[in-house]
Structures are given as structure tokens and as C-alpha cells.
């Protein structure tokens, strides 16, 4: 039987940083998280069997790809685009992991589509919607889903009158907690706005920051085990890691709301991450949707340690419209980004 050819692209490890205005070698937590996501997913894909896996590799990085995969070296921005287009065209399916800001994720999904490639991650239309936080919030609100009160801001425009503080200021197209800031007064808001052109200002929502990953496909949206996000308490909400499971009641609330979100969104395939805040009301009436990540998230690294099921295999089956059941170990897990071990990812068959 001919092996399935899969192209797994991750922006930070795959040479995407060459395309930035200041193309420094990748580093810091972005590299840690990017490497962990790629290694985890690559390892699980290889464990599926009868699969030929291709990745891009920034030439400035030490070897990071799992044994058994094909690594294609990227020596510059033109190299990255050329190789991505070639592999997306020649492989049976492509998975794209990249930040949403500056349309980095959207552009690479468009490259795949331009050569007739098959995405096993959210499609161009889905990414275009989810990557714009204000557009997504308006879409979800129109679908009857709870989202924080918000307003879109551009530099030079007057501040909204009577908007309640504290509030959270974030880029319209941000990724994760990049440039996110808690603002307590209109004066603080003026100070932070000057650094970017387009912003979203939303009411601060007290409660538990929860994350729910969903495997999407034509026949089902498979909701995975909800967890809690660990965030810094300095007003910047930097992602520190995650912990599972939530309390039973909170699990049910998070899964129920995430199911509604996935059903309301345009049809797509692959892994998405839905960020929620579970409010203080035990009946879920204060719960809100914060954003949808149209890509694999770092939660995958933790979830794969909690399941008896190969999540990559499950993702493939869901995308094919086949029935899937995921089973979980009866255990708790907390992981921290700073402690992520690189190059040590046990494959789950």
C-alpha cells in the first residue's frame, strides 16, 4: 500500500521567521512552544503507520525533527515559500501551524490553496474569520453565543464613551497573549493604544480561563477534555501552561459552550482551540467565549499525555468523516511551558 504523504508546517521551526521584518533566529517561548507542538504532532503522525512525513527546518536551528521524518532546510524567506508551495502540491495533505498576527497563518493557508493542496487544518475562510478577533466576536454574537462587550478601535479615533473599566486591550489579529494588556482607566488606554493601529477593547471577564480543543470534520466536531489555562497575573495574561481536568461541573459547562461554538462556526477540518472564561455563576450564565484559535495550540502537548488514543490518528479519522472515540486516563496533569522537554515525546500508537 502506498504511504500517505503528509506535510507538517510549523512557522517558528519551519523558517517562517526569515519572512519577518527583522529576521532574527527564532528563540524564547515561541521556539519552545513551536518545537513542542511540532515534535508532539509529528511523533503521533508517524505512529499512525504507512505515512511519509515532511517538515521544514530553519537552517539556524539544531536538528529537532523526529527520526523517520523528512526535513527540508530553509535558508531564507524565498526558500520557505518555495518549499511550502512544492510540498503542499506534492503531498496528500498539509497541516499548517502559524501565528495569526500580520496574516502569517492566513497567508500560508492561501499558499496551500493556491497549488491545490489539501489542508488538514482549518481552511482559508475559517482562518480569515477566526484570526480577526472583532469579526469573530460579531459573528458569534449574531449566532446567539455569549461574548464580552467590546468595541473595535483605531489610532486617531476618539475613545468610546462610558465604556466600563477594567477592560482588556488586544490586537485585532493577535496570537495568544501578544500585546494583550489589562487597562484600568481611559488614561491607561491612551498610553497603550499608540503602539498599534487596530485594537479590540473588551470588558474584563472575571472567572476561570478555560481552553477546549475540538477536532472538526464533516460528520462530527469532537470536543476534547477541557482544561484550565495558567496565565500570568501581571495584566498581560501571558500563557504559562495548562492543567487538567477542570472540576466536573466546569467541565460540563466548558464542553457544552465549546460544542455550541464549533456548531456555529463555518464548516472546517482539523484542530481548533476555543478559549473561554467560566464566570462565577454556577449555572454558566456568566460564561463567555474569548476567542477561537484556528490552528493547533500548545494544549495538544498536554492532551496527548492524558489520552489512551493517538490524537493525530483521531484527527485524520474525524477529517475523513469516520466515527471516533477518544478515551482518557483517570489522572490529573499540569504542565508549564518553561519546563517542556524538547526531543522527548513518547509516540502514542
N, C-alpha and C positions, 0 to 999 in steps of 0.2 A: 504494500500500500504506500502510495506517495505521501511523504511527510507534508504537513501543513506548514507553510512558510509565514511566520509572524514577525512583524517589525514593531519593536517596543522602543518608543522615543521618549526620553526624559530630558527636559530643557537644560538643566544645570549640568548634568553629567554628559549630555549629548552634544555639547558645543554651542548651545544656544547663547551663551554669554559672549561669544565672538560678535554677535549681532547688536549688542548694546552700544550706546554712545561712548561708553568708557569700558572697552572690552578687557577688563582685568580677569585674571584666572579666578574661577569660582572658589568660594570658601565660606566659612561660617555655618550658621544653622541651615541656610538654603542648600548648601552642599551636603550637609549631614542628612537632612530630610530627603533630598532628591536621591542620594545614593541608597538610602534605606528603602525607599519606595521601589526604585528600580531593581535592587537586588532581591527584595521580597517577592515582587510580582514575577520577575524573570525566573527565579527558582521554582515558583509554583507552576509557571507555564511549562518549564522543562519537565517537571514531574508528571504532566499530563500524558506525555509519551507521543511518539510519532509526530514530533513538532520540531521544526528548524527555526531557531530564534535569532534574530538580528537586532543589534543595538548600535547606536552611535556613541563614540567615545572622544571627548575633548582631549586632544593630544597633550595638554598641560597637566593632566591628572595621572596619578599612578593607576595601574590596572585595577578595575573594580568589578568587572562583569563576571558572572558565574561561569564556571567551567561548563563547556558544552554549547555556549552561545557564540555567535559570530560578531566580533566587534569591528566597526568601520571607523577609522581615525579621522577626526575633524581638525583641520589646521587653520580654519578661518571661517568668516561668515558665509562666503560663497560656497565653501565646502559643505557647510551644514545644509544649505538649501538644496544643493545639487544631490547630495547623498539622500536626503529625506525624500525628495521627489522620485529618485530612482528606486529606492526601496519600497516606497508606498505603492509604486506602479507594479513592481515585480512580485511583491509578497501578497499572500491571500488576504491578510488583514493587518491593520495598523492600529496601535494604541498610542495616543498622544497624551503626555503629561507635561503641562507647562503652566506658568502663572498667567492670570487673566489680564494683568495690567499692560497698558500700551498695546493691546490686542495681540500679545505674544501667542496665547493659546489659539485664538480665533484665526490668526494668520496661518499657523501651521496646520490647522484643520482644513483651511481653504486650500493650502498646497496639496494636501492629500486628495481632496475632492477634485482638484484641477487635473489630476492624472488618472482619475477613475478609481482611486484606491478605496478600499472598504474599511471604514472606521469601526473599531470595536470599542470606541469611546464615544461620548456624545457628539452628535452631528453639528454641522455649521450653524443651523438655525437655533438649535438648543443652546449652543455656546454663546451666540450673539445675544440671546435673551438673558441668560443667567449671568453673564460676565458684566452686564450693566446693572448695578445694584438698584438704581431708581426704577429702571424699566421693569426689572423683575418684581420689585415690590408693588408697582402699579398693577402688573399682570395678576399677581397673587391676590391682591385686594379685590380686583374685579371678579375673581373666581370665588370670593367669599372666604378667603383664608385670612387669619389674623396676622397682621404685620405692624411694626411700630409706626406711629405717626411720624411723618418725615416731610422734608422739602429738599428739592434739588437747588444747589447754589452754584453760581459762577462768580469769579472775582470781578469786582466792579459793580455788582448788583447790590441793592440795599438788603440789609438783614431782615429776615421775617419778623413781623411784629407779634408780640405776645407768644413767641414760641417757648415752650416750657424747658427750663433747665433743672437738673443737669441733662446734657444731651451727648450724643456720640457723633463725632465728625469723622467721615471716612471718604476716601476717593471713590468716585462713581465706578471706576473699573479696578479697584484694588484687589489684591490677592492676600488672603489670610489677614493678618493684623497690620500689614504695611501701611504706615502713615495714619493709622487709626488713633483717635485721641478723645478722651473724655473732656468735655468742656463744661464748666460750671456757670459761666456768665457770658453775656454778649461781648464783653471786653476780651475774654479769652478766645472767643470765637474769631474775632477780628485778627488776633495775633496769629492763629494757626492757618487761617484761610489763605494768606498771602503766598504760601509755598506751592500751590497748585491752582489750576484753572477751574476744574469741575469737582464738586463735592456733593455728598449726601449728608444731610443733618437729620438724625433721627432721635426720638425720645429714648433716654436711657431706660432699659428694662431690668428691674431687679429680679433676681432668681438664679436658677441653676443653668449654666451654659452647657447645653447638651448637643451631641452630634449623632446623627443617624445616617449610616451608609446604606445605599439602595443599589441593587443590581437590576438594571432595566432591560426589558425585552418586549417582543411583540405580543406575548401571551401573559406575562406577569411582571410586576415590579416586586422583587424580593427584598423585603426590609430585613436588614441585619441587626445584630444586637446593639441597642442604643447604649451610649456611654456618656460620661461627663468630660468636658474639656477642662484642662487645667490651664488657667490664664494668669498672667501677672496682675498684681493689684495696684499698679502704678498709674492706672488710667490709660495705658497703651494696649492692654489686652493681648500682649504677646503670648503666643502659643508655647506652652511648656510640655505638654503631653496629654495623656488621657487615662481614664480609669473606668473599669467595667466590673460588675454591672451597676446600673442605677437601682435604686430601691424599686420594688415590684410595681407600686403604683405609678412611679415616674416612668418606668419602662413602658408601661401600657400607654400612658399619655404621649410620650415621645413617638412611639411606633405608630399610634393612631394618627397623629398630626403629620408625620412624615409620609404615611400612606396617602393621606389626602393631598399633600403637596405633589407627590410623584404622579398621581392620577390627573391633577390639574395641569401639569406641565405638558408641553408638546412631546409626542412620542419620540423615544430615542433608544439607543442601546448602550450598555456598558455601566460603569460605576459612577455614581454621583454621591456627593456628601451634602447633607442638609443640616444646617446649623439652626438651633432653636434656643430660646430661653423659656424654661419652665417656671412660670410665675408662682407666687406664694399661695394662690388659691388651689386647694387640693382637687377641685373638680376640673382643673385645666382651663378655666375661663380666662386666666391671665397669661396663658401660653402664647408665644408669638414665634413667627418664622423670621430669622435674621437674614439668612442668605442661602443660596444653593451653589455648591462648588461643582462645575460641570466637568469633573475630572477625578482621577484617583486622588485620594487625600492620604495624609500620614496615618490616619486611623487604620488603614489597611495593615500596617505593620503590627499593630496591636491585635486587631481582629483575627488575623491568621493564626495567632498563638492561642486563641481561645476556642477555635473550631476544630472538629474532627474532619471537616470537609475541606478539600482543596478549593479555595475561593476563586482561583483563576479558572479551574475546570467548571465551577458553578457559573461564573460569568459567561463562559463560552456556551454552556447549555442554555442559559436564560436568553442569550442573544439569538440562539437558533430556534427559540420557541419551544424548547423541551422542558418538561417538568423537573424541578429541582427542590430538594430538601436539604437544608443546612442544619447540622447538629452541633451543639456546643458543649464544651467541658463545663462541669459544675465547679467553677473556680472563679476567683477574683483576679484581676490584673490591673496594675498601674505601671505605665511606662513614662519615662521622661526623655525628651528629645536629646538632651545633653548626654544621656547615658546610652544612646543607641549604639550597639556593637555593629561595626561595619564588617562585611565579609563573613558573617557567622549567622546564616539564615537557613535553618533546617527546612528542607523541602517537604511539603505535605502531599503525598500521593493520592 
